[in-house]
Every structure is written in C-alpha cells, then in structure tokens.
Amino acid sequence: MRGVRALRAAGLVDDLSFRHPAARAKVLDGMGPAHRRDLHHRADSLLHGDGAQASVIAPHLRAARSVDQPWGVQVLQDAAEEVLADDEVRLAIAYLELAHRCCADAQHCAAIRIRIAVLMRRRNPSGAEKIAEELLHALRLGRLAPRHCVPLVNLFLAHGRIEEANEVLEALRKRPAGALPLATVQVGAQLTYMAELCLPWTDSHPYGHGQDHETEAAQSGMGCWRVWGRWLRVGRIRVW
C-alpha cells in the first residue's frame, strides 16, 4: 500500500488505475512475458468468477495468447459472437483462431474452423476455401463427424464448388438408414422441395422407396443433387 500511496502522490494513479495509458504501457513493457501472461490469466479467472461478459474476459485470454481454464475456449467463441454484433469481424476471427489453437477436441476444433471460414468468406474467400478443403480432407480420412458435413456443404456451395459439395453429401448418403443427423435430413428435404419446384415429377417418387420417412427425405434430396448442381453451373438457379 505504501507504493500505491507514493504513486497517488505523484499523480500517476487514480484509485487503482493509471491515469494515463502511457504509464500503464510502460509498466507492462517492463514485465516479463510469463509474469504478464500469469496476470492476464488471474484477471480472466476473476472476471469469469464475477459473471462478466465473454467480450470482457476474452481480451485477457488474447493478451495471454493461451487458455488455462476449461471454460476458456467457449468464452472465446461466445466473445466472437458478441463482437460480431458491432461488426468487428477481424476481432471475432482472432478470438476464434485462438480458441481453435487451444482446443483439444478434434470435433470441437472442426466446428470452430467452420465458423472461421464462414466469417472469412467475404473478406478472404481464398482463406475460407482453404479451410473447407482441409475439412474435406478430414472427411475423406474419416475424421469429420456427420454433424459438420452440412455446414461444409454450405461453404462449398457459397464458393461454387459443386463437385466438392456433392462429395460431402454422397458421403452422408452412404451412411446407414436412421444414422443421418437431423441437419442432414433437413437439408435433404430442402433440396427435394427445390427440385420438385423445377422438375416434372410424377406421383411415384424416384428415390428412397421402402425407407423411413426422414431418411427418405434426406436421401431423395441428395439424389437430385447432381441435377441441381448442373443448374447452378449453367445459371438456371442461384444460391445467395
């Protein structure tokens, strides 16, 4: 406390905060990296314990360049969504990239990578495509969970990569009946509906007879995918 009183007397601090950012920066620059990282982690733990917003905690995690608590990765993901409300896309991507580096679960990492790619799509389309290609490689090796496949299809569609999108859907179509995730069933139903708007269907459905209703909807949508993809290429339909 004697040191704090001396700083107050010198006009450097007000209560427990430095009065000028330059003084704060000078003190931080004089600290070793390990000491600074420890202080940031102590700060993020205190803030998390007090129920602070993720966007308040995340700057400390980013400054520390690491996560030392089980909740850290989720806090970074939540903070990314919060700052997006203010259109801070670059900051959101920075939080997600740190979350990805610190995440130990492969499927959780895949979900984070997909979100990064979605945010990068407008400002760095080549970077978003690279992520999609990495995830497709993981799918080919059997390392990507089915729940990530529909977002991956959407990524490839956004870049006009019809063949890759079809490959992902074909991989899902080969799964046993009843094993398709709900999101895939929903997309399959949407594709079926879009095809029915354009194709001269008859009363007899061309796909999926003898299967349960949900699997039939998903697989019939995937069955019409190649026709839909050809129409995308020639410009008869568009994806926004």
Disulfide bonds with the S-S distance in Angstrom:
none
